[in-house]
Each structure stands twice: as C-alpha cells, then as structure tokens.
Amino acid sequence: MTTPDPLEQRITELEIKFSYADDLLETLNTQIARQQDLIDRLLAEVAELRRRRDDAAGPGFRSLRDELPPHY
C-alpha cells in the first residue's frame, strides 16, 4: 500500500474546506436575501401606517377651545 502524497493530501483538505466555505456562503446569501425582503416589507408597512395616521389626523391646526375639558 502506498502512502498518499503530502501535496495531494493537502490539496484534498483545501478542497474540503473550500466546499464547506462555499456552502456557508450560499446559506448566508440566502439568509441575507430573506432579511432584505422582510426589511422591505416592514418599511412598506411603516409607510402605510404613517399614511393612515396622517389621513386620520385631519387638519393640522386645532383651536385651543377644542382642547377644553368637557365640563366647561
């Protein structure tokens, strides 16, 4: 039985490490894409909530008489 060449063994170990690193990179890219999609949806939802709030607020100026307590 022959022993493996040290250079060949080293290349094999590097290929294995590269394979793991490539898989990790693909996993991270997928996760980042999901997170960006979630961020985009959340930003759209916040914008919609702000629009609704502004629509419901009515006129910007209110008379101080409108702020009097009901017993006056």
mmCIF file of the N, C-alpha and C atoms, coordinates in Angstrom:
data_MODEL
# 
_entry.id   MODEL 
# 
loop_
_atom_site.group_PDB 
_atom_site.id 
_atom_site.type_symbol 
_atom_site.label_atom_id 
_atom_site.label_alt_id 
_atom_site.label_comp_id 
_atom_site.label_asym_id 
_atom_site.label_entity_id 
_atom_site.label_seq_id 
_atom_site.pdbx_PDB_ins_code 
_atom_site.Cartn_x 
_atom_site.Cartn_y 
_atom_site.Cartn_z 
_atom_site.occupancy 
_atom_site.B_iso_or_equiv 
_atom_site.pdbx_formal_charge 
_atom_site.auth_seq_id 
_atom_site.auth_comp_id 
_atom_site.auth_asym_id 
_atom_site.auth_atom_id 
_atom_site.pdbx_PDB_model_num 
ATOM 1   N N  . MET A 1 1  ? 0.837   -1.174 0.000  1.00 0.00 ? 1  MET A N  1 
ATOM 2   C CA . MET A 1 1  ? 0.000   0.000  0.000  1.00 0.00 ? 1  MET A CA 1 
ATOM 3   C C  . MET A 1 1  ? 0.886   1.243  0.000  1.00 0.00 ? 1  MET A C  1 
ATOM 4   N N  . THR A 1 2  ? 0.518   2.199  -0.832 1.00 0.00 ? 2  THR A N  1 
ATOM 5   C CA . THR A 1 2  ? 1.311   3.418  -0.907 1.00 0.00 ? 2  THR A CA 1 
ATOM 6   C C  . THR A 1 2  ? 0.685   4.492  -0.037 1.00 0.00 ? 2  THR A C  1 
ATOM 7   N N  . THR A 1 3  ? 1.541   5.311  0.517  1.00 0.00 ? 3  THR A N  1 
ATOM 8   C CA . THR A 1 3  ? 1.042   6.424  1.331  1.00 0.00 ? 3  THR A CA 1 
ATOM 9   C C  . THR A 1 3  ? 0.719   7.584  0.394  1.00 0.00 ? 3  THR A C  1 
ATOM 10  N N  . PRO A 1 4  ? -0.321  8.358  0.720  1.00 0.00 ? 4  PRO A N  1 
ATOM 11  C CA . PRO A 1 4  ? -0.690  9.466  -0.149 1.00 0.00 ? 4  PRO A CA 1 
ATOM 12  C C  . PRO A 1 4  ? 0.398   10.538 -0.146 1.00 0.00 ? 4  PRO A C  1 
ATOM 13  N N  . ASP A 1 5  ? 0.544   11.155 -1.285 1.00 0.00 ? 5  ASP A N  1 
ATOM 14  C CA . ASP A 1 5  ? 1.495   12.257 -1.442 1.00 0.00 ? 5  ASP A CA 1 
ATOM 15  C C  . ASP A 1 5  ? 1.056   13.406 -0.543 1.00 0.00 ? 5  ASP A C  1 
ATOM 16  N N  . PRO A 1 6  ? 1.980   14.012 0.238  1.00 0.00 ? 6  PRO A N  1 
ATOM 17  C CA . PRO A 1 6  ? 1.585   15.114 1.140  1.00 0.00 ? 6  PRO A CA 1 
ATOM 18  C C  . PRO A 1 6  ? 0.933   16.286 0.389  1.00 0.00 ? 6  PRO A C  1 
ATOM 19  N N  . LEU A 1 7  ? 1.416   16.553 -0.797 1.00 0.00 ? 7  LEU A N  1 
ATOM 20  C CA . LEU A 1 7  ? 0.824   17.649 -1.575 1.00 0.00 ? 7  LEU A CA 1 
ATOM 21  C C  . LEU A 1 7  ? -0.601  17.302 -1.989 1.00 0.00 ? 7  LEU A C  1 
ATOM 22  N N  . GLU A 1 8  ? -0.827  16.078 -2.416 1.00 0.00 ? 8  GLU A N  1 
ATOM 23  C CA . GLU A 1 8  ? -2.171  15.645 -2.811 1.00 0.00 ? 8  GLU A CA 1 
ATOM 24  C C  . GLU A 1 8  ? -3.118  15.661 -1.616 1.00 0.00 ? 8  GLU A C  1 
ATOM 25  N N  . GLN A 1 9  ? -2.619  15.237 -0.462 1.00 0.00 ? 9  GLN A N  1 
ATOM 26  C CA . GLN A 1 9  ? -3.436  15.244 0.756  1.00 0.00 ? 9  GLN A CA 1 
ATOM 27  C C  . GLN A 1 9  ? -3.798  16.684 1.144  1.00 0.00 ? 9  GLN A C  1 
ATOM 28  N N  . ARG A 1 10 ? -2.844  17.572 1.015  1.00 0.00 ? 10 ARG A N  1 
ATOM 29  C CA . ARG A 1 10 ? -3.086  18.970 1.345  1.00 0.00 ? 10 ARG A CA 1 
ATOM 30  C C  . ARG A 1 10 ? -4.108  19.587 0.387  1.00 0.00 ? 10 ARG A C  1 
ATOM 31  N N  . ILE A 1 11 ? -4.012  19.276 -0.886 1.00 0.00 ? 11 ILE A N  1 
ATOM 32  C CA . ILE A 1 11 ? -4.974  19.783 -1.869 1.00 0.00 ? 11 ILE A CA 1 
ATOM 33  C C  . ILE A 1 11 ? -6.372  19.258 -1.556 1.00 0.00 ? 11 ILE A C  1 
ATOM 34  N N  . THR A 1 12 ? -6.467  17.988 -1.182 1.00 0.00 ? 12 THR A N  1 
ATOM 35  C CA . THR A 1 12 ? -7.761  17.398 -0.828 1.00 0.00 ? 12 THR A CA 1 
ATOM 36  C C  . THR A 1 12 ? -8.362  18.107 0.378  1.00 0.00 ? 12 THR A C  1 
ATOM 37  N N  . GLU A 1 13 ? -7.543  18.387 1.402  1.00 0.00 ? 13 GLU A N  1 
ATOM 38  C CA . GLU A 1 13 ? -8.034  19.099 2.589  1.00 0.00 ? 13 GLU A CA 1 
ATOM 39  C C  . GLU A 1 13 ? -8.504  20.509 2.223  1.00 0.00 ? 13 GLU A C  1 
ATOM 40  N N  . LEU A 1 14 ? -7.775  21.170 1.332  1.00 0.00 ? 14 LEU A N  1 
ATOM 41  C CA . LEU A 1 14 ? -8.186  22.511 0.899  1.00 0.00 ? 14 LEU A CA 1 
ATOM 42  C C  . LEU A 1 14 ? -9.493  22.465 0.108  1.00 0.00 ? 14 LEU A C  1 
ATOM 43  N N  . GLU A 1 15 ? -9.670  21.457 -0.712 1.00 0.00 ? 15 GLU A N  1 
ATOM 44  C CA . GLU A 1 15 ? -10.923 21.310 -1.455 1.00 0.00 ? 15 GLU A CA 1 
ATOM 45  C C  . GLU A 1 15 ? -12.094 21.088 -0.512 1.00 0.00 ? 15 GLU A C  1 
ATOM 46  N N  . ILE A 1 16 ? -11.873 20.320 0.535  1.00 0.00 ? 16 ILE A N  1 
ATOM 47  C CA . ILE A 1 16 ? -12.937 20.072 1.524  1.00 0.00 ? 16 ILE A CA 1 
ATOM 48  C C  . ILE A 1 16 ? -13.288 21.386 2.231  1.00 0.00 ? 16 ILE A C  1 
ATOM 49  N N  . LYS A 1 17 ? -12.267 22.120 2.661  1.00 0.00 ? 17 LYS A N  1 
ATOM 50  C CA . LYS A 1 17 ? -12.514 23.408 3.328  1.00 0.00 ? 17 LYS A CA 1 
ATOM 51  C C  . LYS A 1 17 ? -13.245 24.379 2.395  1.00 0.00 ? 17 LYS A C  1 
ATOM 52  N N  . PHE A 1 18 ? -12.824 24.409 1.146  1.00 0.00 ? 18 PHE A N  1 
ATOM 53  C CA . PHE A 1 18 ? -13.476 25.281 0.173  1.00 0.00 ? 18 PHE A CA 1 
ATOM 54  C C  . PHE A 1 18 ? -14.938 24.896 -0.002 1.00 0.00 ? 18 PHE A C  1 
ATOM 55  N N  . SER A 1 19 ? -15.202 23.611 -0.029 1.00 0.00 ? 19 SER A N  1 
ATOM 56  C CA . SER A 1 19 ? -16.577 23.144 -0.197 1.00 0.00 ? 19 SER A CA 1 
ATOM 57  C C  . SER A 1 19 ? -17.453 23.608 0.973  1.00 0.00 ? 19 SER A C  1 
ATOM 58  N N  . TYR A 1 20 ? -16.930 23.495 2.200  1.00 0.00 ? 20 TYR A N  1 
ATOM 59  C CA . TYR A 1 20 ? -17.674 23.966 3.370  1.00 0.00 ? 20 TYR A CA 1 
ATOM 60  C C  . TYR A 1 20 ? -17.872 25.487 3.321  1.00 0.00 ? 20 TYR A C  1 
ATOM 61  N N  . ALA A 1 21 ? -16.832 26.212 2.950  1.00 0.00 ? 21 ALA A N  1 
ATOM 62  C CA . ALA A 1 21 ? -16.923 27.671 2.875  1.00 0.00 ? 21 ALA A CA 1 
ATOM 63  C C  . ALA A 1 21 ? -17.931 28.095 1.801  1.00 0.00 ? 21 ALA A C  1 
ATOM 64  N N  . ASP A 1 22 ? -17.939 27.409 0.674  1.00 0.00 ? 22 ASP A N  1 
ATOM 65  C CA . ASP A 1 22 ? -18.873 27.721 -0.402 1.00 0.00 ? 22 ASP A CA 1 
ATOM 66  C C  . ASP A 1 22 ? -20.314 27.476 0.045  1.00 0.00 ? 22 ASP A C  1 
ATOM 67  N N  . ASP A 1 23 ? -20.543 26.382 0.753  1.00 0.00 ? 23 ASP A N  1 
ATOM 68  C CA . ASP A 1 23 ? -21.880 26.073 1.268  1.00 0.00 ? 23 ASP A CA 1 
ATOM 69  C C  . ASP A 1 23 ? -22.322 27.129 2.281  1.00 0.00 ? 23 ASP A C  1 
ATOM 70  N N  . LEU A 1 24 ? -21.410 27.528 3.163  1.00 0.00 ? 24 LEU A N  1 
ATOM 71  C CA . LEU A 1 24 ? -21.730 28.559 4.147  1.00 0.00 ? 24 LEU A CA 1 
ATOM 72  C C  . LEU A 1 24 ? -22.061 29.881 3.468  1.00 0.00 ? 24 LEU A C  1 
ATOM 73  N N  . LEU A 1 25 ? -21.295 30.244 2.454  1.00 0.00 ? 25 LEU A N  1 
ATOM 74  C CA . LEU A 1 25 ? -21.544 31.477 1.724  1.00 0.00 ? 25 LEU A CA 1 
ATOM 75  C C  . LEU A 1 25 ? -22.923 31.460 1.063  1.00 0.00 ? 25 LEU A C  1 
ATOM 76  N N  . GLU A 1 26 ? -23.290 30.354 0.475  1.00 0.00 ? 26 GLU A N  1 
ATOM 77  C CA . GLU A 1 26 ? -24.612 30.228 -0.157 1.00 0.00 ? 26 GLU A CA 1 
ATOM 78  C C  . GLU A 1 26 ? -25.724 30.343 0.884  1.00 0.00 ? 26 GLU A C  1 
ATOM 79  N N  . THR A 1 27 ? -25.529 29.717 2.041  1.00 0.00 ? 27 THR A N  1 
ATOM 80  C CA . THR A 1 27 ? -26.511 29.796 3.127  1.00 0.00 ? 27 THR A CA 1 
ATOM 81  C C  . THR A 1 27 ? -26.663 31.233 3.612  1.00 0.00 ? 27 THR A C  1 
ATOM 82  N N  . LEU A 1 28 ? -25.543 31.922 3.793  1.00 0.00 ? 28 LEU A N  1 
ATOM 83  C CA . LEU A 1 28 ? -25.594 33.313 4.249  1.00 0.00 ? 28 LEU A CA 1 
ATOM 84  C C  . LEU A 1 28 ? -26.244 34.217 3.212  1.00 0.00 ? 28 LEU A C  1 
ATOM 85  N N  . ASN A 1 29 ? -25.960 34.001 1.946  1.00 0.00 ? 29 ASN A N  1 
ATOM 86  C CA . ASN A 1 29 ? -26.586 34.798 0.887  1.00 0.00 ? 29 ASN A CA 1 
ATOM 87  C C  . ASN A 1 29 ? -28.098 34.619 0.893  1.00 0.00 ? 29 ASN A C  1 
ATOM 88  N N  . THR A 1 30 ? -28.551 33.391 1.071  1.00 0.00 ? 30 THR A N  1 
ATOM 89  C CA . THR A 1 30 ? -29.986 33.116 1.135  1.00 0.00 ? 30 THR A CA 1 
ATOM 90  C C  . THR A 1 30 ? -30.620 33.829 2.325  1.00 0.00 ? 30 THR A C  1 
ATOM 91  N N  . GLN A 1 31 ? -29.954 33.765 3.475  1.00 0.00 ? 31 GLN A N  1 
ATOM 92  C CA . GLN A 1 31 ? -30.483 34.409 4.679  1.00 0.00 ? 31 GLN A CA 1 
ATOM 93  C C  . GLN A 1 31 ? -30.531 35.926 4.514  1.00 0.00 ? 31 GLN A C  1 
ATOM 94  N N  . ILE A 1 32 ? -29.506 36.499 3.922  1.00 0.00 ? 32 ILE A N  1 
ATOM 95  C CA . ILE A 1 32 ? -29.487 37.947 3.705  1.00 0.00 ? 32 ILE A CA 1 
ATOM 96  C C  . ILE A 1 32 ? -30.606 38.361 2.754  1.00 0.00 ? 32 ILE A C  1 
ATOM 97  N N  . ALA A 1 33 ? -30.840 37.569 1.729  1.00 0.00 ? 33 ALA A N  1 
ATOM 98  C CA . ALA A 1 33 ? -31.927 37.885 0.795  1.00 0.00 ? 33 ALA A CA 1 
ATOM 99  C C  . ALA A 1 33 ? -33.274 37.849 1.507  1.00 0.00 ? 33 ALA A C  1 
ATOM 100 N N  . ARG A 1 34 ? -33.478 36.876 2.374  1.00 0.00 ? 34 ARG A N  1 
ATOM 101 C CA . ARG A 1 34 ? -34.738 36.802 3.148  1.00 0.00 ? 34 ARG A CA 1 
ATOM 102 C C  . ARG A 1 34 ? -34.872 38.008 4.063  1.00 0.00 ? 34 ARG A C  1 
ATOM 103 N N  . GLN A 1 35 ? -33.786 38.364 4.745  1.00 0.00 ? 35 GLN A N  1 
ATOM 104 C CA . GLN A 1 35 ? -33.844 39.505 5.655  1.00 0.00 ? 35 GLN A CA 1 
ATOM 105 C C  . GLN A 1 35 ? -34.120 40.798 4.899  1.00 0.00 ? 35 GLN A C  1 
ATOM 106 N N  . GLN A 1 36 ? -33.523 40.968 3.735  1.00 0.00 ? 36 GLN A N  1 
ATOM 107 C CA . GLN A 1 36 ? -33.772 42.181 2.951  1.00 0.00 ? 36 GLN A CA 1 
ATOM 108 C C  . GLN A 1 36 ? -35.228 42.252 2.505  1.00 0.00 ? 36 GLN A C  1 
ATOM 109 N N  . ASP A 1 37 ? -35.790 41.110 2.144  1.00 0.00 ? 37 ASP A N  1 
ATOM 110 C CA . ASP A 1 37 ? -37.202 41.072 1.765  1.00 0.00 ? 37 ASP A CA 1 
ATOM 111 C C  . ASP A 1 37 ? -38.076 41.474 2.951  1.00 0.00 ? 37 ASP A C  1 
ATOM 112 N N  . LEU A 1 38 ? -37.751 40.965 4.126  1.00 0.00 ? 38 LEU A N  1 
ATOM 113 C CA . LEU A 1 38 ? -38.504 41.314 5.332  1.00 0.00 ? 38 LEU A CA 1 
ATOM 114 C C  . LEU A 1 38 ? -38.364 42.802 5.641  1.00 0.00 ? 38 LEU A C  1 
ATOM 115 N N  . ILE A 1 39 ? -37.167 43.345 5.525  1.00 0.00 ? 39 ILE A N  1 
ATOM 116 C CA . ILE A 1 39 ? -36.949 44.774 5.765  1.00 0.00 ? 39 ILE A CA 1 
ATOM 117 C C  . ILE A 1 39 ? -37.779 45.604 4.795  1.00 0.00 ? 39 ILE A C  1 
ATOM 118 N N  . ASP A 1 40 ? -37.780 45.216 3.531  1.00 0.00 ? 40 ASP A N  1 
ATOM 119 C CA . ASP A 1 40 ? -38.563 45.956 2.537  1.00 0.00 ? 40 ASP A CA 1 
ATOM 120 C C  . ASP A 1 40 ? -40.049 45.936 2.869  1.00 0.00 ? 40 ASP A C  1 
ATOM 121 N N  . ARG A 1 41 ? -40.556 44.769 3.277  1.00 0.00 ? 41 ARG A N  1 
ATOM 122 C CA . ARG A 1 41 ? -41.980 44.678 3.634  1.00 0.00 ? 41 ARG A CA 1 
ATOM 123 C C  . ARG A 1 41 ? -42.288 45.500 4.871  1.00 0.00 ? 41 ARG A C  1 
ATOM 124 N N  . LEU A 1 42 ? -41.387 45.479 5.869  1.00 0.00 ? 42 LEU A N  1 
ATOM 125 C CA . LEU A 1 42 ? -41.615 46.265 7.082  1.00 0.00 ? 42 LEU A CA 1 
ATOM 126 C C  . LEU A 1 42 ? -41.583 47.768 6.786  1.00 0.00 ? 42 LEU A C  1 
ATOM 127 N N  . LEU A 1 43 ? -40.680 48.200 5.933  1.00 0.00 ? 43 LEU A N  1 
ATOM 128 C CA . LEU A 1 43 ? -40.637 49.618 5.564  1.00 0.00 ? 43 LEU A CA 1 
ATOM 129 C C  . LEU A 1 43 ? -41.916 50.033 4.853  1.00 0.00 ? 43 LEU A C  1 
ATOM 130 N N  . ALA A 1 44 ? -42.433 49.184 3.988  1.00 0.00 ? 44 ALA A N  1 
ATOM 131 C CA . ALA A 1 44 ? -43.688 49.486 3.301  1.00 0.00 ? 44 ALA A CA 1 
ATOM 132 C C  . ALA A 1 44 ? -44.840 49.557 4.302  1.00 0.00 ? 44 ALA A C  1 
ATOM 133 N N  . GLU A 1 45 ? -44.839 48.662 5.273  1.00 0.00 ? 45 GLU A N  1 
ATOM 134 C CA . GLU A 1 45 ? -45.902 48.662 6.278  1.00 0.00 ? 45 GLU A CA 1 
ATOM 135 C C  . GLU A 1 45 ? -45.831 49.913 7.149  1.00 0.00 ? 45 GLU A C  1 
ATOM 136 N N  . VAL A 1 46 ? -44.638 50.316 7.541  1.00 0.00 ? 46 VAL A N  1 
ATOM 137 C CA . VAL A 1 46 ? -44.482 51.534 8.335  1.00 0.00 ? 46 VAL A CA 1 
ATOM 138 C C  . VAL A 1 46 ? -44.948 52.748 7.530  1.00 0.00 ? 46 VAL A C  1 
ATOM 139 N N  . ALA A 1 47 ? -44.597 52.800 6.260  1.00 0.00 ? 47 ALA A N  1 
ATOM 140 C CA . ALA A 1 47 ? -45.040 53.912 5.414  1.00 0.00 ? 47 ALA A CA 1 
ATOM 141 C C  . ALA A 1 47 ? -46.564 53.940 5.328  1.00 0.00 ? 47 ALA A C  1 
ATOM 142 N N  . GLU A 1 48 ? -47.188 52.778 5.190  1.00 0.00 ? 48 GLU A N  1 
ATOM 143 C CA . GLU A 1 48 ? -48.651 52.704 5.128  1.00 0.00 ? 48 GLU A CA 1 
ATOM 144 C C  . GLU A 1 48 ? -49.275 53.155 6.450  1.00 0.00 ? 48 GLU A C  1 
ATOM 145 N N  . LEU A 1 49 ? -48.704 52.762 7.568  1.00 0.00 ? 49 LEU A N  1 
ATOM 146 C CA . LEU A 1 49 ? -49.222 53.183 8.869  1.00 0.00 ? 49 LEU A CA 1 
ATOM 147 C C  . LEU A 1 49 ? -49.078 54.693 9.054  1.00 0.00 ? 49 LEU A C  1 
ATOM 148 N N  . ARG A 1 50 ? -47.973 55.257 8.606  1.00 0.00 ? 50 ARG A N  1 
ATOM 149 C CA . ARG A 1 50 ? -47.804 56.709 8.694  1.00 0.00 ? 50 ARG A CA 1 
ATOM 150 C C  . ARG A 1 50 ? -48.823 57.433 7.827  1.00 0.00 ? 50 ARG A C  1 
ATOM 151 N N  . ARG A 1 51 ? -49.064 56.893 6.635  1.00 0.00 ? 51 ARG A N  1 
ATOM 152 C CA . ARG A 1 51 ? -50.051 57.499 5.749  1.00 0.00 ? 51 ARG A CA 1 
ATOM 153 C C  . ARG A 1 51 ? -51.432 57.459 6.393  1.00 0.00 ? 51 ARG A C  1 
ATOM 154 N N  . ARG A 1 52 ? -51.788 56.330 6.979  1.00 0.00 ? 52 ARG A N  1 
ATOM 155 C CA . ARG A 1 52 ? -53.099 56.220 7.645  1.00 0.00 ? 52 ARG A CA 1 
ATOM 156 C C  . ARG A 1 52 ? -53.205 57.189 8.807  1.00 0.00 ? 52 ARG A C  1 
ATOM 157 N N  . ARG A 1 53 ? -52.127 57.312 9.579  1.00 0.00 ? 53 ARG A N  1 
ATOM 158 C CA . ARG A 1 53 ? -52.144 58.226 10.714 1.00 0.00 ? 53 ARG A CA 1 
ATOM 159 C C  . ARG A 1 53 ? -52.339 59.654 10.242 1.00 0.00 ? 53 ARG A C  1 
ATOM 160 N N  . ASP A 1 54 ? -51.621 60.023 9.186  1.00 0.00 ? 54 ASP A N  1 
ATOM 161 C CA . ASP A 1 54 ? -51.748 61.381 8.670  1.00 0.00 ? 54 ASP A CA 1 
ATOM 162 C C  . ASP A 1 54 ? -53.140 61.635 8.096  1.00 0.00 ? 54 ASP A C  1 
ATOM 163 N N  . ASP A 1 55 ? -53.735 60.645 7.454  1.00 0.00 ? 55 ASP A N  1 
ATOM 164 C CA . ASP A 1 55 ? -55.090 60.787 6.916  1.00 0.00 ? 55 ASP A CA 1 
ATOM 165 C C  . ASP A 1 55 ? -56.116 60.925 8.034  1.00 0.00 ? 55 ASP A C  1 
ATOM 166 N N  . ALA A 1 56 ? -55.924 60.211 9.127  1.00 0.00 ? 56 ALA A N  1 
ATOM 167 C CA . ALA A 1 56 ? -56.884 60.230 10.230 1.00 0.00 ? 56 ALA A CA 1 
ATOM 168 C C  . ALA A 1 56 ? -56.718 61.461 11.119 1.00 0.00 ? 56 ALA A C  1 
ATOM 169 N N  . ALA A 1 57 ? -55.560 62.103 11.048 1.00 0.00 ? 57 ALA A N  1 
ATOM 170 C CA . ALA A 1 57 ? -55.293 63.242 11.932 1.00 0.00 ? 57 ALA A CA 1 
ATOM 171 C C  . ALA A 1 57 ? -56.152 64.443 11.593 1.00 0.00 ? 57 ALA A C  1 
ATOM 172 N N  . GLY A 1 58 ? -56.622 64.538 10.373 1.00 0.00 ? 58 GLY A N  1 
ATOM 173 C CA . GLY A 1 58 ? -57.453 65.674 9.987  1.00 0.00 ? 58 GLY A CA 1 
ATOM 174 C C  . GLY A 1 58 ? -56.603 66.913 9.800  1.00 0.00 ? 58 GLY A C  1 
ATOM 175 N N  . PRO A 1 59 ? -57.226 68.077 10.006 1.00 0.00 ? 59 PRO A N  1 
ATOM 176 C CA . PRO A 1 59 ? -56.477 69.321 9.790  1.00 0.00 ? 59 PRO A CA 1 
ATOM 177 C C  . PRO A 1 59 ? -55.326 69.446 10.790 1.00 0.00 ? 59 PRO A C  1 
ATOM 178 N N  . GLY A 1 60 ? -54.289 70.129 10.356 1.00 0.00 ? 60 GLY A N  1 
ATOM 179 C CA . GLY A 1 60 ? -53.111 70.264 11.199 1.00 0.00 ? 60 GLY A CA 1 
ATOM 180 C C  . GLY A 1 60 ? -53.302 71.227 12.362 1.00 0.00 ? 60 GLY A C  1 
ATOM 181 N N  . PHE A 1 61 ? -54.130 72.261 12.202 1.00 0.00 ? 61 PHE A N  1 
ATOM 182 C CA . PHE A 1 61 ? -54.325 73.249 13.257 1.00 0.00 ? 61 PHE A CA 1 
ATOM 183 C C  . PHE A 1 61 ? -55.626 72.973 13.997 1.00 0.00 ? 61 PHE A C  1 
ATOM 184 N N  . ARG A 1 62 ? -55.520 72.965 15.305 1.00 0.00 ? 62 ARG A N  1 
ATOM 185 C CA . ARG A 1 62 ? -56.719 72.806 16.129 1.00 0.00 ? 62 ARG A CA 1 
ATOM 186 C C  . ARG A 1 62 ? -56.814 73.991 17.075 1.00 0.00 ? 62 ARG A C  1 
ATOM 187 N N  . SER A 1 63 ? -58.011 74.441 17.284 1.00 0.00 ? 63 SER A N  1 
ATOM 188 C CA . SER A 1 63 ? -58.238 75.556 18.194 1.00 0.00 ? 63 SER A CA 1 
ATOM 189 C C  . SER A 1 63 ? -58.013 75.091 19.628 1.00 0.00 ? 63 SER A C  1 
ATOM 190 N N  . LEU A 1 64 ? -57.511 76.001 20.448 1.00 0.00 ? 64 LEU A N  1 
ATOM 191 C CA . LEU A 1 64 ? -57.335 75.653 21.858 1.00 0.00 ? 64 LEU A CA 1 
ATOM 192 C C  . LEU A 1 64 ? -58.682 75.393 22.534 1.00 0.00 ? 64 LEU A C  1 
ATOM 193 N N  . ARG A 1 65 ? -59.753 75.947 21.998 1.00 0.00 ? 65 ARG A N  1 
ATOM 194 C CA . ARG A 1 65 ? -61.082 75.682 22.549 1.00 0.00 ? 65 ARG A CA 1 
ATOM 195 C C  . ARG A 1 65 ? -61.454 74.209 22.398 1.00 0.00 ? 65 ARG A C  1 
ATOM 196 N N  . ASP A 1 66 ? -60.908 73.565 21.368 1.00 0.00 ? 66 ASP A N  1 
ATOM 197 C CA . ASP A 1 66 ? -61.181 72.141 21.195 1.00 0.00 ? 66 ASP A CA 1 
ATOM 198 C C  . ASP A 1 66 ? -60.498 71.309 22.280 1.00 0.00 ? 66 ASP A C  1 
ATOM 199 N N  . GLU A 1 67 ? -59.528 71.901 22.946 1.00 0.00 ? 67 GLU A N  1 
ATOM 200 C CA . GLU A 1 67 ? -58.774 71.174 23.966 1.00 0.00 ? 67 GLU A CA 1 
ATOM 201 C C  . GLU A 1 67 ? -59.363 71.342 25.363 1.00 0.00 ? 67 GLU A C  1 
ATOM 202 N N  . LEU A 1 68 ? -60.423 72.144 25.520 1.00 0.00 ? 68 LEU A N  1 
ATOM 203 C CA . LEU A 1 68 ? -61.016 72.332 26.839 1.00 0.00 ? 68 LEU A CA 1 
ATOM 204 C C  . LEU A 1 68 ? -61.643 71.048 27.346 1.00 0.00 ? 68 LEU A C  1 
ATOM 205 N N  . PRO A 1 69 ? -61.570 70.813 28.638 1.00 0.00 ? 69 PRO A N  1 
ATOM 206 C CA . PRO A 1 69 ? -62.215 69.620 29.180 1.00 0.00 ? 69 PRO A CA 1 
ATOM 207 C C  . PRO A 1 69 ? -63.713 69.691 28.990 1.00 0.00 ? 69 PRO A C  1 
ATOM 208 N N  . PRO A 1 70 ? -64.398 68.569 28.946 1.00 0.00 ? 70 PRO A N  1 
ATOM 209 C CA . PRO A 1 70 ? -65.816 68.553 28.630 1.00 0.00 ? 70 PRO A CA 1 
ATOM 210 C C  . PRO A 1 70 ? -66.716 69.265 29.645 1.00 0.00 ? 70 PRO A C  1 
ATOM 211 N N  . HIS A 1 71 ? -66.282 69.499 30.872 1.00 0.00 ? 71 HIS A N  1 
ATOM 212 C CA . HIS A 1 71 ? -67.147 70.118 31.873 1.00 0.00 ? 71 HIS A CA 1 
ATOM 213 C C  . HIS A 1 71 ? -67.213 71.635 31.710 1.00 0.00 ? 71 HIS A C  1 
ATOM 214 N N  . TYR A 1 72 ? -66.467 72.254 30.793 1.00 0.00 ? 72 TYR A N  1 
ATOM 215 C CA . TYR A 1 72 ? -66.554 73.695 30.578 1.00 0.00 ? 72 TYR A CA 1 
ATOM 216 C C  . TYR A 1 72 ? -67.641 74.058 29.620 1.00 0.00 ? 72 TYR A C  1 
# 
